[in-house]
Amino acid sequence: MSISEPDVIDAVAVNGRELVMLVSDHFTWSVEQVQHLKYLQKKLNTYIRYIDRKGWKENFGDIEFDRYRIEIVFKYQWHESFEKMIELAKDKLDEKHIKITYRAGADKNEKDPFYPGA
């Protein structure tokens, strides 16, 4: 599963009172950056709808979460246009207690643009 399947949740896990969801992105950024961003936007919208509609209840029951994290794992280093897209959505995401983190490949230094030091 990946961003090429925009209506599919790639993976979901529970970490205490946090619901963690994984997005897998194997596309390159060298060509069609606009199209890449559109795929990501569609995928993220699917995840946000899943949160809004409490789609996790089907698998995890009546657990309530304090926060939600969408972790994006890129195969290749992301383009700065992606960071700009996320920054534009920051206020809406904060209202919903959604945090987006991202990293490239096996990089253990996860990028968390909204919560430095987290």
Phi and psi in degrees as a GROMACS rama.xvg file:
@    title "Ramachandran Plot"
@    xaxis  label "Phi"
@    yaxis  label "Psi"
@TYPE xy
-167.696  -170.091  SER-2
-68.2685  -12.8103  ILE-3
-72.4896  -9.7749  SER-4
-117.365  81.1443  GLU-5
-65.7751  -20.6438  PRO-6
-97.8152  10.9929  ASP-7
-113.104  134.135  VAL-8
-83.8943  120.632  ILE-9
-68.8019  -47.2359  ASP-10
-161.282  148.388  ALA-11
-137.522  139.143  VAL-12
-144.82  161.514  ALA-13
-110.976  132.061  VAL-14
-128.848  88.2182  ASN-15
65.5823  -119.691  GLY-16
-98.2322  18.1055  ARG-17
-115.558  133.976  GLU-18
-96.1906  123.146  LEU-19
-110.855  128.962  VAL-20
-124.942  140.958  MET-21
-108.481  137.224  LEU-22
-118.517  129.793  VAL-23
-105.788  124.289  SER-24
-124.557  110.067  ASP-25
-105.775  3.8452  HIS-26
-75.9906  151.783  PHE-27
-87.5011  164.465  THR-28
-104.903  -1.53897  TRP-29
-67.5199  -29.656  SER-30
-131.336  146.388  VAL-31
58.3219  52.5881  GLU-32
-60.24  -38.711  GLN-33
-62.5144  -44.5633  VAL-34
-64.1786  -39.7403  GLN-35
-60.2411  -46.242  HIS-36
-62.1838  -37.1987  LEU-37
-63.9504  -42.3068  LYS-38
-60.0857  -46.4476  TYR-39
-62.2058  -43.5592  LEU-40
-60.9226  -43.9195  GLN-41
-61.3293  -43.3452  LYS-42
-64.0034  -46.9593  LYS-43
-63.5214  -37.1719  LEU-44
-62.3566  -37.1763  ASN-45
-61.4088  -43.0067  THR-46
-66.6391  -40.286  TYR-47
-66.3394  -39.5881  ILE-48
-62.4203  -40.2958  ARG-49
-58.538  -42.097  TYR-50
-67.4816  -50.7361  ILE-51
-58.6058  -36.9596  ASP-52
-92.6121  4.12657  ARG-53
54.2988  46.0019  LYS-54
-61.589  -20.6684  GLY-55
-67.8358  -20.6989  TRP-56
-58.6829  -28.2413  LYS-57
-61.9332  -35.5745  GLU-58
-101.552  -31.0807  ASN-59
-114.451  2.66343  PHE-60
75.588  -148.229  GLY-61
-87.4558  24.4611  ASP-62
-63.3074  137.107  ILE-63
-109.05  143.5  GLU-64
-114.727  145.769  PHE-65
-86.1051  -27.2148  ASP-66
-152.935  164.124  ARG-67
-134.528  140.176  TYR-68
-128.175  128.508  ARG-69
-106.728  114.117  ILE-70
-103.556  120.569  GLU-71
-103.613  125.768  ILE-72
-110.768  111.63  VAL-73
-90.3685  140.223  PHE-74
-72.1935  -35.9043  LYS-75
-119.683  154.197  TYR-76
-52.9294  134.28  GLN-77
-72.1351  161.079  TRP-78
-92.2377  151.389  HIS-79
-59.7526  -24.1786  GLU-80
-62.649  -30.5458  SER-81
-65.6949  -46.0691  PHE-82
-60.746  -37.3723  GLU-83
-64.9229  -41.1018  LYS-84
-61.2813  -44.3468  MET-85
-65.8466  -40.7121  ILE-86
-61.5976  -38.4371  GLU-87
-64.5871  -27.8401  LEU-88
-93.3909  -3.16519  ALA-89
-52.8096  -48.1884  LYS-90
-62.2893  -44.25  ASP-91
-63.0614  -41.7216  LYS-92
-64.7633  -43.201  LEU-93
-59.1084  -40.6798  ASP-94
-58.4865  -34.0847  GLU-95
-94.6474  4.68001  LYS-96
61.4264  35.6957  HIS-97
-105.031  130.348  ILE-98
-117.272  134.419  LYS-99
-110.355  124.406  ILE-100
-117.928  156.728  THR-101
-155.866  153.911  TYR-102
-154.211  161.623  ARG-103
-108.033  130.346  ALA-104
51.5909  -131.941  GLY-105
-91.1537  15.394  ALA-106
-65.4903  117.904  ASP-107
-79.9998  -10.126  LYS-108
-89.3066  81.1305  ASN-109
-62.5764  137.228  GLU-110
-89.6243  122.078  LYS-111
-126.565  94.4102  ASP-112
-71.8524  -17.1465  PRO-113
-104.936  -19.5303  PHE-114
-129.866  71.8396  TYR-115
-54.8105  138.617  PRO-116
83.5426  -5.36434  GLY-117
